[in-house]
Amino acid sequence: MRKLLTENIALKISAVLISVFLWFFVTSRGQSEINFEVPLEYKNIPADMGIVNGGVKNVSVTVRGHERTMKNLKASDVRVYVNLEKAKKGEETFYIKTDDVKLPYALSATNVVPSSVRIKLDETVSMAVQVKPVLSGEPESRFFVSSVKVEPKNVALKGLKSEVRRVRVVKTEVLDITDLNKTLTQEVTIDTGGANVSPEPGTVKVTINIAEKKR
């Protein structure tokens, strides 16, 4: 038995190597690779935390698969996630692996560039701020604005701590009172001035009291 196993050992090794080579050759036929530029997504962001700076917005993914399958593949079919489940407040480096790429069945990711990203997280908070109504124009010549009332007077701003702390007052969208001759009550949206915060409620009721000038 031992003689049978060791006899012509060189030929047997060569046969195995040739078989492996042929297997790779056959399975690789019809395979192709293509690169996609896709947005980087984040999942499992800890409660009461938010991303201050994601650093990288898009990544380049090399996808490999059969030519027939690849022909119909679109960039929207490729998703890349960074798992922030264990993230803490502050700045950290997170590595992006091919396992973090989600693809249709029978396709695989062979490379992701960049392979890491620096992400800064901060606490999310809520803070009450005053609402200031914004008016434009003038009432009809015989009338004037006697008072302006806002309900509610304050709204809760929610967002990253670093963003919320910058805001002291929020304004309403502009209310045009040109040639107004009677009291007006209107619901208007809150303008956060470009700050990355969310007001709650997002609208307020503004009452503009118009009175007639005394002669």
Residue pairs with C-beta under 8 A, 6 or more apart in sequence:
30 66
30 67
30 68
31 64
31 65
31 66
31 67
32 64
32 65
32 66
32 67
32 70
33 62
33 63
33 64
33 110
34 62
34 63
34 70
34 73
35 60
35 61
35 62
35 63
36 60
36 61
36 63
36 75
36 78
37 58
37 59
37 60
37 75
38 58
38 59
38 61
38 75
38 78
38 79
38 80
39 57
39 58
39 80
40 54
40 56
40 57
40 58
40 59
40 80
40 82
40 96
40 117
41 79
41 80
41 81
41 82
42 51
42 54
42 81
42 82
42 84
42 119
43 81
43 82
43 83
43 84
43 85
44 83
44 84
44 85
45 51
45 84
45 87
45 121
46 84
46 85
46 87
46 88
46 121
48 123
48 124
49 87
49 89
49 121
49 122
49 123
49 124
50 121
50 122
50 123
50 124
50 159
50 160
51 119
51 120
51 121
52 120
52 121
52 122
52 160
52 162
53 91
53 118
53 119
53 120
54 117
54 119
55 117
55 118
55 119
56 114
56 117
59 80
59 96
59 112
59 113
59 114
60 112
60 113
61 78
61 80
61 101
61 109
61 111
61 112
62 109
62 110
62 111
62 112
63 70
63 73
63 78
63 101
63 103
63 107
63 108
63 109
63 110
64 107
64 108
64 109
64 110
65 73
65 106
65 107
65 108
66 106
69 104
69 106
69 107
70 107
73 104
73 107
77 103
77 104
78 101
78 102
78 103
79 101
79 102
80 96
80 100
80 101
80 102
80 112
81 100
81 102
82 94
82 96
82 100
82 117
82 119
83 94
83 100
84 94
84 119
84 121
87 94
87 119
87 121
88 121
89 121
89 122
89 123
90 120
90 121
91 118
91 119
91 120
91 121
92 118
92 119
92 120
92 121
93 116
93 117
93 118
93 119
94 116
94 117
94 118
94 119
95 115
95 116
96 112
96 114
96 115
96 116
96 117
97 112
97 115
98 108
98 109
98 110
98 111
98 112
100 112
101 109
101 112
103 109
122 160
122 161
122 162
123 160
123 161
124 158
124 159
124 160
124 161
125 158
125 159
125 160
125 161
125 164
126 156
126 157
126 158
126 164
126 200
127 156
127 157
127 164
127 165
127 167
128 154
128 155
128 156
128 157
129 154
129 155
129 157
129 167
129 168
129 169
129 170
130 153
130 154
130 168
130 169
130 170
131 150
131 152
131 153
131 154
131 155
131 169
131 170
131 171
131 172
131 190
131 204
132 150
132 169
132 170
132 171
132 172
133 148
133 150
133 171
133 172
133 175
133 188
133 206
133 208
134 171
134 172
134 173
134 174
134 175
134 191
135 145
135 148
135 174
135 175
135 176
135 177
135 208
136 174
136 175
136 176
136 177
136 178
137 176
137 177
137 178
137 179
137 180
138 177
138 178
138 179
139 145
139 177
139 178
139 179
139 180
139 181
139 210
140 179
140 180
140 181
142 181
142 212
142 213
143 180
143 181
143 210
143 211
143 212
143 213
144 210
144 211
144 213
145 177
145 208
145 209
145 210
146 209
146 210
146 211
147 209
148 206
148 207
148 208
148 209
149 206
149 207
149 209
150 172
150 204
150 205
150 206
150 207
151 204
151 205
151 207
152 201
152 204
155 170
155 190
155 199
155 200
155 201
155 204
156 199
156 200
157 164
157 167
157 170
157 192
157 197
157 198
157 199
157 200
158 164
158 197
158 198
158 199
158 200
159 195
159 196
159 197
159 198
160 196
160 197
163 195
163 196
163 197
164 197
166 195
167 192
167 193
167 195
167 197
170 190
170 191
170 192
170 193
170 199
171 190
171 191
171 193
172 188
172 189
172 190
172 191
172 204
172 206
173 188
173 189
173 190
173 191
175 184
175 186
175 188
175 206
175 208
177 184
177 208
177 210
180 208
180 210
181 210
182 210
183 207
183 208
183 209
183 210
184 207
184 208
184 210
185 205
185 206
185 207
185 208
186 205
186 206
186 208
187 203
187 204
187 205
187 206
188 203
188 204
188 205
188 206
189 202
189 203
190 199
190 202
190 203
190 204
192 198
192 199
